Amino acid sequence: MRDHTSELRLAEVLVEASDTLADDFDPELYLSRVAGHCVELLEATAAGVLVDGDHLPALVASGHPRPLALDLLKTQQGGGPCVDSLGTGRAVPPVRLTTAESARRWPEFTAQARAHGIGATYAVPLRRRETTLGALNLFVADASHGGAADGELRLAQAIADMAAVGLRNHRTYTEYRTLTSQLQSALTSRIRIEQAKGILAERWHTSVDEAFAALRRYARRERLVIAVVATSVIEGSLDDAALRDGWSEPSGEAP
């Protein structure tokens, strides 16, 4: 019988990467876990994610193991596979760091990576259609990994793509929740204003339009949000004389 363990583990990782619709979502922790899964599935020494910050590589990155990943990512301020992938939106295939070409291409990064015992590296973008949100960088001790099969690069890209979907979905979810909250607040404010208008119209024996005009006039004079004034009217905490200041009683109406 075929062993499906690796396929099942990959499926679990992809499902987890897509599960970002939560109010307590932590992007840094999320990306760190994605990097950790890449270390596990792709047998890497370390992995990290560099995110796009206003079209510049952000200095704060996530990775696993965190100290090693952070060091290798921060070293790439002078150039490196993750920065290249982030800038171009394309994958950087596995590169041996033991070659003179690597030293010429990324001198500072190559020296630091070799000091940590890293022999090869590759990177893939976190992209959603035409938008690149960051880049995932994998670091491998074995220099022979520089000739790794295309399947590993594709697997890393699949995980990165799912992470990009997860990040974008959370952003959409957050925007939706914000809009819902704003709409609910507006509805609540409208209800309170209508209640206050009714209370004043009945108390003053006038129309709701006149009552609303008094509410608005007081709010402008005191530089308050009209919904706040309406709440004070409903709660009975607003001085009626102050509210009626400047209001002219309609002719023929009882006060």
C-alpha positions, 0 to 999 in steps of 0.5 A: 500500500502506498504511503500517503504520510507526506501528502497528508502532511502537506495538505494539513499545512496548506489548510492551516496556511489558509486559516486566517479569518480570526480576530486575534490573527498575528501576521508575524507568528503566522509567517513564522509557522509557515517558515517552520513548516517549510523547514520540516517539509523541505528538509531545510536548515532554516527558512524565513519570510521577508515582507514588503514594506512600502516597496522596501524590504521590511527589517522585521522578518519571521522565520524558523529557527528565528535567530538564524533566519533573522540574521540571514534575512537582515544580512540581505540588505546589501542583496540576497536571494530573498530580496531578489525574489521580493523585488522581481516577484519571481523565484530564485532557483537553488544556488550553491553558496560555495561558488565564486559566482555566489560570492560575487553576486551576494558577497555579504550574505554569502559570507554570513550564510557560510559562517552559519554553515549554510551551503545552498539557498533558494527563494520564492515570492509570496504572491497573489496574482500580480501582487507580491506581498513578500518572499520566502527564503530557504537555507540548506546546509548541504551545498549539493542542494544547489542542484535540487530537483524542480519539485522542491522549488515548486513545493516551496512556491505552493506553500508561499502562494497559499500563505499569500492567499491567507494574508490577503484573505485576512486583510479582506476579512479585517476590512469587512469587519471594519465596514460592518462595525462602521455600518452598525455604529451608523445605524445605532447613531441614527436610531438614537437621533430618531429617538431623541427627536421624538422625545423633544418633539413630544416634550416641546409640542413641535415637529420632529424637524424642529427638534432635529434642528435644535439637536444639530444647532446644539451639537455644532455650538458645543462641537459635539457629535450629534449622536452624543447629544441625542444619547444625552437627551435619551438619558435625560442628562442634558439641560433642556434650557441649554438645548432650547437656547436659540430655538424659536417656539413655533407660532400658535404652539404651546411650550 
